[in-house]
Amino acid sequence: MTVTYSLDVASSTVFGLHRLLFRWKGSLWKSIWPELFLWCLLYGILSCIYRFVLTKPHQLVFEDLCTFFYSYQEYIPLTFMLGFYVNIVYGRWWDIFNNLGWVDSPALLIGQYVRGEDIVARNIRRNIIRYMILTQAMVFRDTNTSVKKRFPTMDHLVTAGLMTENELKEYDSIISPQLKYWVPMNWTFGLLRKSRELGLIESDIIYVDMLEKMRQYRIQILNLTLFDWVPVPLVYTQVVNLAVRSYFFVALFGRQYVINTERTLPNASVIDLYIPIMTILQFLFYMGWMKVAEVLLNPLGDDDDDFECNWVIDRNLQVGLSIVDDGYNRIPPLEKDIFWNDVMPEPLYTEEAASRPHNPMIGSCNDLTHDEAMILQPRRRRFMSVHTVDTLKDGDRPIGNEIPVKHHESPVRRASSVDANGKFVDSIKRKLSKAGSNRRIADFSDSYINAYQEWYDRNGVSPVPEHTGLAKLGNFSRNSSVNSSFLDGFQTPFAQSMPAHHFRPEPLNLNNLNERYDEYPSIEKNPSPVPPGMTTWTVNEMLPVIQEEDNDRKHTVASSRSLSSSASDVSKVKPPISIPQIIEESATGSPSSSTSDISTDFVKEADQTPVFDHRIDSNAVSEIQAAAEHIQNEEEKEKDA
């Protein structure tokens, strides 16, 4: 039977739990009092023999024996073994409870799906429920001692009404050396099949659903036979029980009060209490812990906390027959409820229940106080790169409520950061500067690769992937506009996180720059300035590289101009190229021989590296024209000064 005390612990009060300590049925005291009484009796006998019977030499031997047991009693891993054992036994106990079998859900389906009020339909519904309870009773009488005492033979099931004489004859006519729990369930499935053939079950879908519910009920019932057949391994139960009892047998000697004060012993007592109070408390806890496991080990027995299997059989039979027979097709008439016109219906409370405050579900952060934000802005995304810089100075940072304009940057044409301090002019001058020599380019590429050489070796990748086209370029420079678009293709840890389609397989040509730019319809064609406070890539725009003359060539040109008589020398010198000339040629699309020679020299200098055509789009032309005019104005001002 089950001991219920849920009402006593419904409220947590000062003396609520203390009332449970004085209960006897199913309590700790009822479980361990025989073992505790026997242990205390043996302890008292040994103590009396030590104090009043043994002589002085024998007392010394007894004290040495007590010291030995006291020193080595902790070698028994009591807590570890008991913890795992109780955990396993409790899980098994809960699984057995979940498989007792309840007939409510199958009975509700039978009452709704097996339609008909005639005697045949009524007999089918009642017999299905009775066969299900018969299967449960047959399993319980083989696994539960209390049910076995109630139904010791199959004739008792017939006398109790769970089985008829004809059904018993049919049951006995099936010859099988195995347990025949399946016979009543086979009758149940046969009746469901008959109901479908008679049209009492409307569709095959309902028929299959009912078969599944019957199957689940059968599995739950038969799981009890599996738990009864295969218990917790015997060796585990023996080890735990032996460990607990051996521990307290050793404690009979190790916890004795030593009265000899002339010797220094580890178990020497400061005070002689005669009664081992702390050991008795330890006995209550450890032995009670083991008794919990013993009670839970087989809940289908006669202990105080075992399951009420006889009541389960009676309850299932009464509830099942009531659902399929007494409650069949009985529905109260439809009428308006009392809350028909209420927008927010709420049942009434008694005076005591209404005085208790409610704690509704409103969210833990509902009452959180905060300053209401009147302005929203998107999260600022920061993209990782090898080098990032903060383009804002302290005076350029926005105030708290300003929302910076989002900057959409084209992946093909990267915009420069323009401010009012002439930084754009400086960027134009850098773009018009001479490209580095082969030696400087080679040094940069080697240092760039060596910086990640350890990472390359560890991951087994090549510094220059084939899909970027860098393997054919040889030396290059980050400062070169020709190669600035390819440097991202390096197999760096950052580049490894990017998909392959982010790298351009070939150099871009400014002739089809606008066509490439139109491939990104989601990007604004007129990019806004960089949002304040964000970092930008420190790379140059993809403008054509215009080579300047070396100092030696400049001296040659100057000397050739001063010597007007030497026409042959002048013809060998390439004339300087002015910015307006470049702009004019960019607009017309017909480069002069001077610019063509410079481009040819650069190709030779870069080991035949393909370069951009010096023609640029209309936006770049307008920017360069504005820059050129600004430079000319500055030069005129300097001359005037």
C-alpha positions as CSV (number, residue, x, y, z in Angstrom):
1,M,0.0,0.0,0.0
2,T,1.0,3.6,-0.5
3,V,1.6,6.1,2.3
4,T,0.3,9.5,1.3
5,Y,1.4,12.6,3.1
6,S,1.1,15.3,0.4
7,L,-1.5,17.3,2.4
8,D,0.8,17.6,5.3
9,V,3.5,19.2,3.2
10,A,1.2,21.4,1.2
11,S,2.4,24.4,3.1
12,S,6.0,25.0,4.3
13,T,5.6,25.8,8.0
14,V,7.8,25.6,11.0
15,F,6.4,22.4,12.4
16,G,5.0,21.0,9.1
17,L,7.8,18.7,8.4
18,H,8.3,17.8,12.0
19,R,4.9,16.1,12.1
20,L,6.1,13.7,9.5
21,L,9.0,12.6,11.7
22,F,6.7,11.0,14.2
23,R,4.7,8.9,11.8
24,W,5.2,5.2,12.1
25,K,3.7,3.6,9.0
26,G,6.2,3.6,6.2
27,S,8.7,5.6,8.3
28,L,12.4,5.4,8.9
29,W,11.9,4.1,12.4
30,K,9.8,1.2,11.3
31,S,12.4,0.2,8.7
32,I,15.6,0.2,10.7
33,W,14.6,-0.3,14.3
34,P,15.5,-4.0,14.4
35,E,19.0,-3.4,13.0
36,L,19.5,-0.3,15.2
37,F,18.4,-2.2,18.3
38,L,20.7,-5.1,17.5
39,W,23.7,-2.8,16.8
40,C,23.2,-0.9,20.1
41,L,22.9,-4.1,22.0
42,L,26.2,-5.5,20.6
43,Y,27.9,-2.2,21.2
44,G,26.8,-2.2,24.8
45,I,28.0,-5.7,25.4
46,L,31.4,-5.0,24.0
47,S,31.7,-1.9,26.1
48,C,30.8,-3.7,29.3
49,I,33.3,-6.5,28.6
50,Y,36.1,-3.9,27.9
51,R,35.4,-1.9,31.1
52,F,34.5,-4.6,33.6
53,V,35.7,-8.0,32.5
54,L,39.0,-7.6,30.7
55,T,42.2,-7.3,32.7
56,K,44.7,-4.5,32.1
57,P,46.9,-6.4,29.5
58,H,43.7,-7.6,27.7
59,Q,42.4,-4.0,27.7
60,L,45.6,-2.9,25.9
61,V,45.0,-5.5,23.3
62,F,41.4,-4.5,22.9
63,E,42.4,-0.8,22.6
64,D,44.9,-1.7,19.8
65,L,42.1,-3.6,18.0
66,C,39.8,-0.6,18.3
67,T,42.5,1.7,17.0
68,F,43.1,-0.6,14.0
69,F,39.4,-0.6,13.0
70,Y,39.1,3.1,13.6
71,S,42.0,3.9,11.3
72,Y,40.9,1.7,8.4
73,Q,37.1,2.0,8.5
74,E,37.0,4.8,5.9
75,Y,38.4,2.4,3.3
76,I,34.8,1.3,2.6
77,P,33.4,3.7,-0.1
78,L,30.0,3.8,1.4
79,T,28.7,7.1,0.1
80,F,29.8,6.4,-3.5
81,M,28.2,3.0,-3.7
82,L,24.9,3.9,-2.0
83,G,24.5,7.0,-4.2
84,F,24.7,5.1,-7.5
85,Y,22.6,2.2,-6.2
86,V,19.7,4.3,-5.0
87,N,19.8,6.3,-8.3
88,I,19.4,3.1,-10.3
89,V,16.7,1.6,-8.1
90,Y,14.7,4.8,-8.1
91,G,14.7,5.1,-11.9
92,R,13.6,1.5,-12.1
93,W,10.8,2.1,-9.6
94,W,9.5,5.1,-11.5
95,D,9.5,3.2,-14.8
96,I,7.4,0.4,-13.2
97,F,4.9,3.0,-12.0
98,N,4.5,4.4,-15.5
99,N,3.8,1.0,-16.9
100,L,1.0,0.0,-14.5
101,G,-1.6,0.5,-17.2
102,W,-4.6,2.9,-17.2
103,V,-7.7,2.1,-19.2
104,D,-9.1,5.7,-19.4
105,S,-7.7,6.7,-22.9
106,P,-8.6,3.4,-24.6
107,A,-12.0,3.4,-23.1
108,L,-12.7,6.9,-24.3
109,L,-11.8,6.0,-27.8
110,I,-13.9,2.9,-27.7
111,G,-16.9,4.8,-26.5
112,Q,-16.6,7.4,-29.3
113,Y,-15.5,5.2,-32.2
114,V,-17.5,2.0,-31.7
115,R,-21.0,3.4,-32.4
116,G,-24.3,1.7,-31.8
117,E,-26.9,1.4,-29.0
118,D,-28.1,-2.1,-29.8
119,I,-27.1,-5.2,-27.7
120,V,-24.3,-6.2,-30.1
121,A,-22.5,-2.9,-30.0
122,R,-22.9,-2.7,-26.2
123,N,-21.6,-6.2,-25.8
124,I,-18.5,-5.4,-28.0
125,R,-17.7,-2.3,-26.0
126,R,-18.0,-4.0,-22.6
127,N,-16.1,-7.1,-23.6
128,I,-13.2,-5.1,-25.0
129,I,-12.8,-3.3,-21.7
130,R,-13.1,-6.6,-19.7
131,Y,-10.5,-8.3,-21.8
132,M,-8.1,-5.5,-21.2
133,I,-8.6,-5.7,-17.4
134,L,-8.3,-9.5,-17.6
135,T,-4.9,-9.1,-19.3
136,Q,-3.8,-6.7,-16.5
137,A,-5.0,-9.1,-13.8
138,M,-3.2,-12.0,-15.3
139,V,0.0,-10.1,-15.4
140,F,-0.4,-8.7,-11.8
141,R,-1.1,-12.2,-10.3
142,D,2.3,-13.3,-11.6
143,T,4.2,-10.3,-10.5
144,N,2.4,-8.8,-7.5
145,T,2.1,-10.8,-4.2
146,S,-1.1,-9.1,-3.1
147,V,-2.9,-9.8,-6.4
148,K,-1.6,-13.4,-6.3
149,K,-3.1,-13.8,-2.9
150,R,-6.4,-12.4,-4.3
151,F,-6.4,-14.6,-7.5
152,P,-4.3,-17.7,-6.8
153,T,-5.8,-19.6,-9.7
154,M,-7.6,-18.9,-13.0
155,D,-10.8,-20.2,-11.5
156,H,-10.7,-17.3,-9.0
157,L,-10.7,-14.9,-12.0
158,V,-13.9,-16.7,-13.3
159,T,-15.5,-16.5,-9.9
160,A,-14.5,-12.7,-9.6
161,G,-16.3,-12.0,-12.9
162,L,-13.3,-11.0,-15.0
163,M,-13.6,-14.2,-17.1
164,T,-16.5,-16.4,-18.1
165,E,-16.4,-20.3,-18.1
166,N,-16.6,-20.4,-21.9
167,E,-13.7,-18.0,-22.1
168,L,-11.7,-20.1,-19.6
169,K,-12.3,-23.2,-21.8
170,E,-11.2,-21.3,-24.9
171,Y,-8.1,-20.2,-23.0
172,D,-7.2,-23.7,-21.8
173,S,-7.7,-25.1,-25.3
174,I,-4.7,-23.2,-26.5
175,I,-1.7,-25.4,-25.7
176,S,1.5,-23.5,-25.1
177,P,4.4,-23.9,-22.7
178,Q,4.8,-20.1,-22.5
179,L,2.7,-17.6,-20.6
180,K,-0.5,-16.8,-22.5
181,Y,-1.0,-13.1,-21.6
182,W,-1.6,-12.5,-25.3
183,V,-4.8,-14.5,-25.5
184,P,-7.2,-11.8,-24.0
185,M,-5.5,-9.1,-26.1
186,N,-6.0,-11.3,-29.2
187,W,-9.7,-11.4,-28.4
188,T,-9.7,-7.6,-28.1
189,F,-8.2,-7.1,-31.5
190,G,-10.7,-9.6,-32.9
191,L,-13.6,-7.7,-31.6
192,L,-12.3,-4.5,-33.1
193,R,-12.0,-6.2,-36.4
194,K,-15.6,-7.5,-36.1
195,S,-16.7,-3.9,-35.3
196,R,-15.2,-2.6,-38.5
197,E,-16.8,-5.4,-40.5
198,L,-20.2,-4.6,-39.0
199,G,-19.8,-0.9,-39.7
200,L,-19.7,0.1,-36.0
201,I,-16.3,1.8,-36.7
202,E,-16.8,4.3,-39.5
203,S,-13.4,4.3,-41.3
204,D,-10.1,2.5,-41.6
205,I,-8.2,5.4,-40.1
206,I,-10.2,5.2,-36.9
207,Y,-9.7,1.4,-36.9
208,V,-6.0,1.7,-37.2
209,D,-5.9,4.4,-34.5
210,M,-7.7,2.2,-32.1
211,L,-5.4,-0.7,-32.8
212,E,-2.5,1.5,-32.0
213,K,-4.0,2.5,-28.6
214,M,-4.6,-1.1,-27.7
215,R,-1.0,-2.0,-28.7
216,Q,0.3,0.7,-26.4
217,Y,-1.7,-0.5,-23.5
218,R,-0.5,-4.1,-24.1
219,I,3.1,-2.9,-24.2
220,Q,2.8,-1.1,-20.9
221,I,1.3,-4.2,-19.1
222,L,3.9,-6.6,-20.5
223,N,6.7,-4.3,-19.5
224,L,5.9,-5.3,-15.9
225,T,6.8,-8.9,-16.7
226,L,10.2,-7.7,-18.1
227,F,10.9,-5.8,-14.9
228,D,10.0,-8.8,-12.8
229,W,12.0,-11.1,-14.9
230,V,15.2,-9.0,-15.0
231,P,15.9,-7.2,-11.7
232,V,18.9,-5.2,-10.7
233,P,21.9,-7.5,-10.9
234,L,22.2,-9.5,-7.8
235,V,25.9,-8.8,-7.3
236,Y,25.2,-5.1,-7.1
237,T,22.6,-5.6,-4.4
238,Q,24.9,-7.9,-2.5
239,V,27.9,-5.5,-2.6
240,V,25.8,-2.5,-1.3
241,N,24.2,-4.5,1.5
242,L,27.5,-6.1,2.5
243,A,29.3,-2.7,2.4
244,V,26.8,-1.0,4.7
245,R,26.6,-3.8,7.2
246,S,30.4,-4.4,7.2
247,Y,30.9,-0.7,7.9
248,F,28.8,-0.7,11.0
249,F,30.3,-4.0,12.2
250,V,33.7,-2.4,12.1
251,A,32.2,0.6,13.9
252,L,31.4,-1.7,16.8
253,F,35.1,-1.7,17.7
254,G,36.3,1.5,16.1
255,R,33.8,3.7,17.8
256,Q,34.4,2.4,21.4
257,Y,35.3,5.0,24.0
258,V,38.9,4.3,25.1
259,I,39.3,5.0,28.9
260,N,43.1,4.6,29.0
261,T,44.5,8.1,29.3
262,E,48.1,7.0,29.6
263,R,48.5,6.1,25.9
264,T,48.3,8.5,23.0
265,L,45.9,6.9,20.5
266,P,44.2,8.4,17.5
267,N,40.8,7.3,18.8
268,A,41.4,8.4,22.3
269,S,38.2,10.0,23.8
270,V,38.2,13.4,25.4
271,I,35.0,12.6,27.2
272,D,33.5,9.2,28.1
273,L,29.8,9.3,27.0
274,Y,29.1,5.5,27.1
275,I,26.6,6.0,24.3
276,P,28.0,6.6,20.7
277,I,25.6,9.4,19.7
278,M,27.3,10.4,16.5
279,T,27.6,6.8,15.3
280,I,23.9,6.2,16.0
281,L,23.0,9.2,13.8
282,Q,25.3,7.9,11.1
283,F,23.6,4.5,11.4
284,L,20.2,6.2,10.9
285,F,21.3,8.0,7.7
286,Y,23.3,5.2,6.0
287,M,21.1,2.3,7.0
288,G,17.9,4.4,6.2
289,W,19.4,5.2,2.8
290,M,19.9,1.5,2.2
291,K,16.3,0.7,3.4
292,V,15.0,3.2,0.8
293,A,16.7,1.2,-1.9
294,E,15.2,-2.0,-0.5
295,V,11.7,-0.6,-0.5
296,L,12.0,0.8,-4.1
297,L,13.7,-2.4,-5.4
298,N,10.4,-4.2,-5.9
299,P,7.3,-1.9,-5.6
300,L,5.0,-4.9,-6.5
301,G,5.1,-6.4,-3.1
302,D,3.5,-6.0,0.4
303,D,5.6,-3.2,1.8
304,D,3.9,0.0,3.1
305,D,5.1,2.0,0.0
306,D,4.3,-0.6,-2.6
307,F,1.8,0.1,-5.4
308,E,-1.9,-0.7,-4.8
309,C,-2.3,-3.1,-7.7
310,N,-5.6,-4.6,-6.5
311,W,-7.1,-1.1,-6.4
312,V,-5.8,-0.4,-9.9
313,I,-7.6,-3.5,-11.2
314,D,-10.9,-2.5,-9.5
315,R,-10.6,1.1,-10.6
316,N,-9.9,0.3,-14.2
317,L,-12.8,-2.1,-14.5
318,Q,-15.3,0.4,-12.9
319,V,-14.1,3.4,-14.9
320,G,-13.8,1.5,-18.2
321,L,-17.3,0.1,-18.1
322,S,-18.8,3.4,-17.0
323,I,-17.2,5.2,-20.0
324,V,-18.3,2.7,-22.7
325,D,-21.7,1.8,-21.2
326,D,-23.2,4.2,-18.7
327,G,-21.6,7.3,-20.2
328,Y,-22.1,6.3,-23.9
329,N,-23.7,9.0,-26.0
330,R,-24.7,11.0,-23.0
331,I,-24.2,14.7,-23.6
332,P,-25.9,17.5,-21.7
333,P,-28.0,19.9,-23.7
334,L,-26.3,22.9,-25.1
335,E,-26.9,26.2,-23.3
336,K,-25.3,29.6,-22.9
337,D,-22.8,29.8,-20.1
338,I,-22.7,32.5,-17.5
339,F,-19.8,34.2,-19.2
340,W,-21.6,34.5,-22.6
341,N,-21.5,38.3,-22.7
342,D,-18.3,38.8,-20.7
343,V,-15.3,40.1,-22.6
344,M,-12.9,39.1,-19.8
345,P,-14.5,36.1,-18.0
346,E,-13.3,35.3,-14.5
347,P,-14.8,32.7,-12.1
348,L,-15.7,33.7,-8.6
349,Y,-13.6,33.1,-5.5
350,T,-14.3,32.4,-2.0
351,E,-13.4,35.1,0.5
352,E,-10.3,33.2,1.7
353,A,-9.1,32.4,-1.9
354,A,-9.7,36.0,-3.1
355,S,-7.5,37.4,-0.3
356,R,-4.5,35.7,-1.7
357,P,-2.6,37.8,-4.3
358,H,-1.9,36.4,-7.7
359,N,1.4,36.4,-9.6
360,P,0.4,36.4,-13.3
361,M,2.8,35.6,-16.1
362,I,3.8,39.0,-17.4
363,G,7.5,38.5,-18.1
364,S,10.5,39.0,-15.8
365,C,11.6,42.2,-17.5
366,N,8.1,43.8,-17.6
367,D,8.8,46.1,-14.6
368,L,12.3,47.0,-15.6
369,T,12.7,50.7,-15.6
370,H,14.6,52.3,-18.5
371,D,14.9,55.5,-20.5
372,E,12.7,55.4,-23.5
373,A,14.8,55.6,-26.7
374,M,13.2,57.9,-29.3
375,I,15.6,57.1,-32.1
376,L,16.4,53.7,-33.6
377,Q,19.4,52.8,-35.7
378,P,20.7,49.6,-37.3
379,R,23.6,47.7,-35.7
380,R,26.9,48.9,-37.1
381,R,28.7,46.0,-38.7
382,R,32.5,45.9,-38.7
383,F,34.3,43.8,-41.2
384,M,37.7,42.3,-40.3
385,S,40.7,43.1,-42.4
386,V,44.5,42.9,-42.1
387,H,44.7,46.6,-41.3
388,T,41.9,48.7,-39.9
389,V,42.1,52.3,-38.9
390,D,39.8,54.8,-37.3
391,T,39.2,57.5,-39.8
392,L,37.7,59.9,-37.3
393,K,39.4,62.4,-35.1
394,D,38.1,63.4,-31.7
395,G,36.4,66.5,-33.2
396,D,34.7,64.6,-36.0
397,R,32.8,62.1,-33.8
398,P,29.0,62.5,-33.8
399,I,27.0,63.4,-30.7
400,G,24.9,60.9,-28.9
401,N,21.6,61.3,-30.8
402,E,22.9,61.6,-34.3
403,I,22.4,58.7,-36.6
404,P,25.1,58.4,-39.2
405,V,24.1,57.6,-42.8
406,K,24.8,54.0,-43.8
407,H,27.6,53.7,-46.2
408,H,27.1,51.1,-49.0
409,E,30.4,50.4,-50.6
410,S,30.8,48.7,-53.9
411,P,32.9,45.6,-53.9
412,V,34.3,46.6,-57.3
413,R,35.0,50.3,-56.8
414,R,36.0,51.3,-53.3
415,A,35.2,54.9,-52.4
416,S,37.7,57.1,-50.6
417,S,37.1,58.9,-47.4
418,V,36.7,62.6,-48.3
419,D,36.8,65.4,-45.8
420,A,37.1,69.2,-45.9
421,N,40.8,69.3,-45.2
422,G,42.0,68.4,-48.7
423,K,42.5,64.7,-48.1
424,F,41.0,63.9,-51.4
425,V,43.7,65.9,-53.1
426,D,46.3,64.0,-51.2
427,S,44.8,60.7,-52.3
428,I,44.9,61.8,-56.0
429,K,48.6,62.7,-55.6
430,R,49.2,59.3,-54.2
431,K,47.4,57.7,-57.1
432,L,49.5,59.7,-59.5
433,S,52.7,58.6,-57.8
434,K,55.2,56.3,-59.4
435,A,54.9,52.6,-58.7
436,G,57.7,50.9,-56.7
437,S,60.5,49.1,-58.3
438,N,60.7,45.3,-58.7
439,R,63.0,45.0,-55.8
440,R,60.6,46.8,-53.4
441,I,57.7,44.8,-54.8
442,A,59.5,41.5,-54.2
443,D,60.5,42.5,-50.7
444,F,56.9,43.3,-49.8
445,S,55.5,40.1,-51.2
446,D,58.1,38.0,-49.5
447,S,57.5,39.7,-46.1
448,Y,53.8,39.4,-46.5
449,I,54.0,35.6,-47.2
450,N,56.6,35.0,-44.4
451,A,54.3,36.7,-41.9
452,Y,51.8,33.8,-42.3
453,Q,54.3,31.1,-43.2
454,E,53.7,29.2,-39.9
455,W,50.0,29.3,-40.5
456,Y,50.5,28.0,-44.0
457,D,52.6,25.1,-42.9
458,R,50.2,24.2,-40.1
459,N,47.1,24.2,-42.3
460,G,48.7,22.8,-45.4
461,V,47.6,25.5,-47.8
462,S,49.4,27.5,-50.5
463,P,50.1,31.2,-49.9
464,V,48.8,32.1,-53.4
465,P,45.7,30.2,-54.5
466,E,45.2,29.4,-58.2
467,H,41.8,30.9,-58.5
468,T,43.1,34.4,-57.7
469,G,45.5,34.5,-60.7
470,L,48.3,35.7,-58.4
471,A,50.5,32.8,-59.2
472,K,51.1,34.2,-62.6
473,L,51.6,37.8,-61.5
474,G,54.8,37.3,-59.6
475,N,55.8,40.4,-57.6
476,F,53.1,42.8,-56.6
477,S,52.5,45.6,-54.2
478,R,49.6,46.6,-52.0
479,N,50.2,50.3,-53.0
480,S,49.8,49.4,-56.7
481,S,46.2,50.0,-58.0
482,V,46.7,47.2,-60.5
483,N,47.2,44.6,-57.8
484,S,45.2,46.0,-54.9
485,S,42.2,44.0,-55.9
486,F,44.2,40.8,-55.9
487,L,45.9,41.0,-52.5
488,D,42.7,39.9,-50.9
489,G,43.1,36.6,-52.6
490,F,46.0,35.7,-50.4
491,Q,45.5,32.5,-48.3
492,T,45.6,34.4,-45.0
493,P,43.5,33.3,-42.0
494,F,41.1,36.1,-42.9
495,A,40.9,35.0,-46.5
496,Q,40.3,31.4,-45.5
497,S,37.0,32.4,-43.9
498,M,35.7,34.0,-47.2
499,P,34.1,31.9,-50.0
500,A,36.0,31.5,-53.3
501,H,33.6,33.7,-55.3
502,H,34.8,36.8,-53.3
503,F,38.1,36.7,-55.1
504,R,38.4,38.0,-58.7
505,P,40.0,35.4,-61.0
506,E,41.4,38.1,-63.4
507,P,42.5,41.7,-63.3
508,L,39.7,44.2,-63.8
509,N,39.7,46.6,-66.7
510,L,38.4,50.1,-66.3
511,N,36.7,49.8,-69.7
512,N,34.1,47.5,-68.3
513,L,34.1,48.9,-64.8
514,N,30.6,50.1,-64.9
515,E,29.4,46.8,-66.3
516,R,31.0,45.0,-63.3
517,Y,29.5,47.5,-61.0
518,D,26.0,46.9,-62.4
519,E,26.2,43.2,-61.3
520,Y,25.5,44.3,-57.8
521,P,21.9,45.6,-57.9
522,S,21.5,45.5,-54.1
523,I,24.3,48.1,-53.7
524,E,23.6,51.8,-54.0
525,K,25.1,53.4,-57.1
526,N,25.9,56.6,-55.2
527,P,27.6,55.5,-52.0
528,S,27.3,57.7,-49.0
529,P,30.2,58.8,-46.9
530,V,31.7,56.4,-44.4
531,P,29.6,56.3,-41.2
532,P,31.3,58.1,-38.4
533,G,33.2,55.9,-36.0
534,M,33.6,53.0,-38.4
535,T,36.8,51.6,-39.7
536,T,37.7,51.4,-43.4
537,W,40.0,49.4,-45.6
538,T,43.4,51.1,-46.1
539,V,43.6,50.4,-49.8
540,N,43.7,52.6,-52.8
541,E,41.0,53.0,-55.4
542,M,41.4,51.1,-58.6
543,L,42.6,54.0,-60.7
544,P,45.2,53.7,-63.5
545,V,48.8,53.9,-62.5
546,I,50.5,56.8,-64.2
547,Q,54.2,56.4,-64.2
548,E,56.4,59.5,-63.5
549,E,59.9,59.9,-64.8
550,D,63.0,59.1,-62.8
551,N,65.2,61.9,-61.6
552,D,67.8,60.9,-64.2
553,R,65.3,61.1,-66.9
554,K,64.1,64.5,-65.7
555,H,67.7,65.8,-65.8
556,T,68.0,64.4,-69.3
557,V,64.8,66.2,-70.4
558,A,65.9,69.4,-68.9
559,S,69.3,69.3,-70.5
560,S,67.8,68.3,-73.8
561,R,65.5,71.4,-73.7
562,S,68.4,73.7,-73.0
563,L,70.3,72.2,-76.0
564,S,67.9,73.1,-78.8
565,S,70.6,72.5,-81.4
566,S,70.8,68.8,-80.6
567,A,67.6,67.5,-82.2
568,S,68.6,63.9,-82.0
569,D,69.0,64.0,-78.2
570,V,65.7,65.7,-77.8
571,S,64.0,63.0,-79.9
572,K,65.3,60.3,-77.6
573,V,63.7,61.9,-74.5
574,K,60.0,61.2,-73.7
575,P,58.1,64.3,-73.1
576,P,56.4,64.8,-69.7
577,I,52.8,64.1,-69.4
578,S,50.4,66.7,-67.9
579,I,47.2,65.9,-66.0
580,P,45.0,67.8,-68.5
581,Q,46.4,65.7,-71.2
582,I,45.5,62.5,-69.4
583,I,42.0,63.8,-68.8
584,E,41.6,64.6,-72.4
585,E,42.8,61.2,-73.5
586,S,40.6,59.5,-71.0
587,A,37.5,61.3,-72.3
588,T,38.3,60.6,-76.0
589,G,39.6,57.1,-75.5
590,S,42.7,57.7,-77.8
591,P,45.9,57.6,-75.8
592,S,48.9,59.4,-77.0
593,S,52.2,57.9,-77.7
594,S,53.7,59.3,-74.5
595,T,51.1,57.7,-72.3
596,S,51.4,54.5,-74.3
597,D,55.1,54.4,-73.8
598,I,54.8,54.9,-70.1
599,S,52.3,52.1,-69.8
600,T,54.6,49.9,-71.9
601,D,57.5,50.7,-69.6
602,F,55.4,49.8,-66.6
603,V,54.4,46.5,-68.1
604,K,58.1,45.7,-68.7
605,E,59.0,46.8,-65.2
606,A,56.3,44.6,-63.6
607,D,57.4,41.5,-65.4
608,Q,54.6,41.6,-68.0
609,T,51.9,42.0,-65.3
610,P,48.6,43.0,-67.0
611,V,47.6,46.5,-66.1
612,F,44.4,48.5,-66.2
613,D,43.7,50.6,-69.3
614,H,44.3,54.2,-68.3
615,R,40.8,55.2,-69.4
616,I,38.3,55.6,-66.6
617,D,34.6,56.2,-66.2
618,S,32.9,59.6,-66.3
619,N,32.8,59.9,-62.4
620,A,36.5,59.4,-62.1
621,V,37.1,61.9,-64.9
622,S,35.1,64.6,-63.1
623,E,36.9,63.9,-59.9
624,I,40.3,64.1,-61.5
625,Q,39.3,67.3,-63.3
626,A,38.3,68.9,-60.1
627,A,41.5,67.8,-58.5
628,A,43.5,69.1,-61.4
629,E,41.8,72.5,-61.2
630,H,42.5,72.6,-57.5
631,I,46.2,71.9,-58.1
632,Q,46.5,74.5,-60.8
633,N,44.8,77.1,-58.6
634,E,47.2,76.3,-55.8
635,E,50.2,76.6,-58.1
636,E,48.9,80.0,-59.4
637,K,48.5,81.2,-55.9
638,E,52.0,80.2,-55.1
639,K,53.3,82.0,-58.2
640,D,51.4,85.2,-57.3
641,A,52.8,85.0,-53.7
